[in-house]
Amino acid sequence: MSIPRNAFQQMKMIIRDQSRVLASEEDLVSYGYDASFGFYLPDLVVQVNSAEETAGILKLANRFKIPVTPRGQASSLSGGPLPVKGGIVLDVSQWNKKLIVDSEDLVAVVSPGVVTAQIDKAAAKYGLMYPPDPGSSQMSTIAGNLAENSGGPRCLKYGVTKDYVIGLEVVTPQGEIMRTGGRTVKNVSGYDLTKLIVGSEGTLGVITEATLRLVPRPPSSRTLMIIFDHFIDSGKMVTKILTSGILPAKIEMMDGASIRAVEAYKPLGLPTDAEAILLVALDGHPAAVKDESEKIAEIAKNTGAKEIKVAKTDQEAGELWQARKLVSPAIVRTKPTKISEDATVPRSKIPEFCARLQEIKMKYRIDLVVFGHAGDGNLHPNIICDKRDKKEMERVEKAIEAIFHAALDLGGTLSGEHGIGTMKSAFMPWEFSPEALDMMKRIKTAWDPNNILNPSKIFPVPGQRLVLSE
Ligand SMILES: Cc1cc2nc3c(=O)[nH]c(=O)nc-3n(C[C@H](O)[C@H](O)[C@H](O)COP(=O)(O)OP(=O)(O)OC[C@H]3O[C@@H](n4cnc5c(N)ncnc54)[C@H](O)[C@@H]3O)c2cc1C
């Protein structure tokens, strides 16, 4: 769809600075991608930097029925910011000036384009912490995190993004500016619209400001690397730690394929003959951290661990975590296409899910690398493939379906943190009853009767299936 001429003229009155309205082919192509592998060309990109501008654009778009897709840094792995129906991409990534920490109320008030890691860094100056730490926290925006309800390693102990947002400023699809929640940690007045917007993947409203809860920063931490000869034992170890009375800040897993990929990418002295490693971070009072780390080492010995390394300094801990951070860049060196899944299972089912993933890998002869947030059952089975290879992609389609079946059979969900977007919408009827899906659609229609905001996300179209091989 192209933008009607008079709508374009009126837009110039809303965004006076024309350098923030992008329409060249190079710009439009750049805004056609995210970190998944879909591609859709927008008709126009508008870089907004106030609630009033956002409201003006949405009023106009609603009147002319122009699709609008909000976008942060486009690190989405589910196709969330892709402009499937064309129209306007509303880029909030440049709107990043406000980052106020109030150490008495223990809150941060931020504009939508602030990069997540900057919030934790600002909180640290006051002895506070913003816990949600997606792997992309050095690049992703807080608005993107809120829209996807992002998780991360530290969410095992501290909870996910939705647990830290207490107030929002939102622009509705009809262009009304609205506040939800506030600055109090407790608030039960009326329906909780804040939590409805969080995780709505940019389909209900555009987030223009957020008030976030901060917590005291733990005084000490310790990292352990636990090395296994058998992948399944690492899954059993996660369950044993969590039923031992200890709640680590993080439990991350890397399988043999990811260990070897990282070591080939950057030699760090990782055990390339191991079939899995667990990285465990403990935090809290120094005495408790010491005690818990000894207890975990004991559990590891009794669960078949081959070796346990305990970082003695912050620098050593940083080196151990570097291995986990390098998995994503390391695994894409063998083939150009990476499909990153985040199907999640109840914690007691982690060993069984690990076993099912290995069966799927063998059955469909795919390059499957498994790593991720094992502590909360949120593994990342990543398929490394080449989208130009039709035969391989047919096997990948079947493998993805099998992964979703396995997770749902085990009482899990299609997505623990990356969202549904375009990549998983075809499978929504596998997880939800027609009644539940219909209720979600009715909520969408009540907020956005003209379906202009991020259309073609979350909900399947009849007969839709995953097709990667065309
Ligand atoms: C290497 C790597 C590691 C990652 N690790 C993790 C991880 O550990 N945990 C995790 O959860 N995710 C992870 N992700 C996925 C991704 O980073 C997150 O989903 C992130 O929240 C997206 O933020 P973004 O700013 O890039 O948003 P985008 O990708 O631009 O957009 C994401 C969604 O937010 C919507 N949106 C953007 N701005 C607004 C707004 N102002 N109002 C309303 N909706 C809006 C978009 O429409 C879209 O639906 C990772 C991605 C990569 C590439």
The ligand as a Gaussian input file, in Angstrom:
#p B3LYP/6-31G(d) Opt

LIG

0 1
 C       21.477000     -11.919000      19.845000
 C       20.073000     -11.782000      20.384000
 C       19.807000     -12.190000      21.685000
 C       18.513000     -12.090000      22.191000
 N       18.278000     -12.493000      23.466000
 C       17.043000     -12.389000      23.980000
 C       16.786000     -12.804000      25.316000
 O       17.673000     -13.268000      26.041000
 N       15.522000     -12.673000      25.772000
 C       14.513000     -12.159000      25.004000
 O       13.389000     -12.055000      25.493000
 N       14.733000     -11.771000      23.736000
 C       15.953000     -11.859000      23.207000
 N       16.183000     -11.456000      21.918000
 C       15.055000     -10.932000      21.098000
 C       14.905000      -9.389000      21.083000
 O       16.123000      -8.751000      21.366000
 C       13.826000      -8.911000      22.057000
 O       12.562000      -9.351000      21.619000
 C       13.791000      -7.381000      22.242000
 O       12.861000      -7.066000      23.249000
 C       13.425000      -6.593000      21.002000
 O       13.710000      -5.221000      21.248000
 P       13.905000      -4.206000      20.037000
 O       14.151000      -2.843000      20.575000
 O       14.899000      -4.706000      19.099000
 O       12.430000      -4.243000      19.424000
 P       11.981000      -4.586000      17.937000
 O       12.578000      -5.862000      17.507000
 O       12.193000      -3.404000      17.081000
 O       10.416000      -4.787000      18.156000
 C        9.936000      -5.845000      18.930000
 C        8.406000      -5.691000      19.086000
 O        8.142000      -4.523000      19.846000
 C        7.198000      -3.698000      19.165000
 N        7.516000      -2.323000      19.555000
 C        8.681000      -1.673000      19.404000
 N        8.584000      -0.428000      19.905000
 C        7.324000      -0.316000      20.404000
 C        6.605000       0.742000      21.057000
 N        7.167000       1.918000      21.307000
 N        5.336000       0.491000      21.433000
 C        4.735000      -0.700000      21.180000
 N        5.364000      -1.714000      20.555000
 C        6.640000      -1.520000      20.187000
 C        7.416000      -4.018000      17.695000
 O        6.270000      -3.706000      16.912000
 C        7.684000      -5.510000      17.760000
 O        6.459000      -6.224000      17.788000
 C       17.464000     -11.562000      21.376000
 C       17.745000     -11.150000      20.068000
 C       19.024000     -11.259000      19.572000
 C       19.278000     -10.793000      18.170000

